[in-house]
Amino acid sequence: MILAFFLNLFLGSPALRYESVICTYSESETVKKTVSQKLITITIDADFGRFAEIQFGDDTKKIQYQILLENDANNEASVNILQNFLIGDLESSAEFSADAPKYTRIAQGAHSVRCELVPVKVTAPATQN
């Protein structure tokens, strides 16, 4: 009963269908760094969403990427994806909505981040004989 409730909650919420992102930062089309990050669950008004913040830079250069997945209020099957990309003092933002997105991409000049959206793996509980 409890398992069914949580499966319904997760499967009924497009934003909660994703568990992590695998993000690749490139500069001038050369891959500089790839990071795998778990998405955290957050509360947005009376709904749930997923969020991650990834630091690609170091002490000399701030390179930060943020991604937020939230349910689309206008289409219950869709997820809204909001991205924020910061390089030093330059900031880019992008937003889009899709039914079953597999990846995202955002760019700022010669810099870009591409993220694969990794879905939650739902497995059936083992049966006992």
C-alpha positions in Angstrom: 0.0 0.0 0.0 2.7 2.5 0.9 4.8 1.4 -2.1 1.8 2.0 -4.4 1.4 5.5 -2.9 5.0 6.5 -3.5 5.0 5.0 -7.0 1.9 7.0 -7.9 3.4 10.1 -6.4 6.7 9.7 -8.4 5.1 8.4 -11.6 2.3 11.0 -11.5 4.8 13.8 -11.2 6.9 14.4 -14.3 9.6 16.4 -12.4 10.1 13.5 -10.0 10.7 11.0 -12.8 14.4 12.0 -12.9 17.0 11.1 -10.3 20.2 12.7 -11.5 22.0 14.6 -14.3 25.3 13.9 -16.1 26.5 17.3 -17.2 29.4 18.1 -19.5 31.0 21.5 -19.6 32.7 22.5 -22.9 34.8 25.5 -23.9 35.2 26.2 -27.7 33.6 22.8 -28.3 36.4 21.0 -26.3 35.1 19.0 -23.3 36.6 20.3 -20.1 34.8 18.5 -17.4 31.9 16.0 -16.9 30.1 15.7 -13.5 27.3 13.3 -12.4 25.0 14.9 -9.8 22.0 13.6 -7.9 18.9 15.8 -8.1 17.5 16.9 -4.7 13.7 17.0 -4.2 12.4 20.4 -3.2 8.9 21.8 -2.5 7.6 24.4 -4.9 4.4 26.0 -3.7 2.1 22.9 -3.2 4.1 20.7 -5.6 7.5 19.0 -5.9 10.5 19.7 -8.1 14.1 18.5 -8.6 17.2 20.7 -8.4 21.0 20.5 -8.8 23.8 23.0 -8.7 27.2 22.0 -10.2 30.5 23.9 -9.9 32.7 23.4 -13.0 35.2 26.2 -12.1 38.1 26.4 -9.7 39.6 29.1 -7.4 40.5 31.2 -10.4 37.3 31.1 -12.5 33.7 30.7 -11.3 31.7 28.4 -13.6 28.4 27.4 -12.1 25.3 25.6 -13.6 21.9 25.2 -11.9 19.0 23.2 -13.2 15.4 23.1 -11.8 12.8 20.6 -13.0 9.2 21.4 -12.1 5.8 20.2 -13.1 4.1 22.2 -15.9 0.9 23.7 -14.5 -0.6 23.8 -18.0 0.1 20.2 -19.0 0.2 17.5 -16.4 2.4 15.3 -18.6 5.1 17.9 -19.1 8.0 19.2 -17.1 9.4 22.7 -17.1 13.2 23.0 -17.1 14.9 26.1 -15.9 18.6 26.5 -16.3 21.1 29.1 -15.1 24.7 29.2 -16.3 27.2 31.6 -14.7 30.7 32.2 -15.9 32.5 34.8 -13.9 30.1 37.8 -14.0 28.3 36.6 -17.1 24.9 34.9 -16.6 22.6 33.1 -19.0 19.2 31.6 -18.3 16.9 29.4 -20.3 13.5 27.8 -19.8 11.6 25.2 -21.8 8.8 22.6 -21.4 8.7 19.1 -22.7 6.9 15.8 -22.2 9.9 13.5 -21.8 13.1 15.4 -22.1 16.3 13.4 -22.3 18.9 16.2 -22.2 19.3 20.0 -21.8 21.8 22.4 -23.2 22.7 26.0 -22.5 25.5 28.2 -23.9 27.2 31.5 -23.1 29.6 32.5 -25.9 32.2 29.7 -26.4 31.1 28.0 -23.1 28.3 25.4 -22.9 26.8 22.8 -20.6 24.9 19.8 -21.9 23.2 17.5 -19.3 21.7 14.1 -19.7 18.6 13.7 -17.6 18.7 10.3 -15.9 15.3 8.8 -15.0 14.4 7.1 -11.8 14.8 3.3 -12.0 11.7 1.6 -10.7 12.0 -2.0 -9.9 9.4 -4.4 -8.8 9.8 -5.8 -5.3 11.1 -9.3 -5.0 8.4 -12.0 -4.6 8.6 -14.5 -1.7 7.9 -18.1 -2.3 
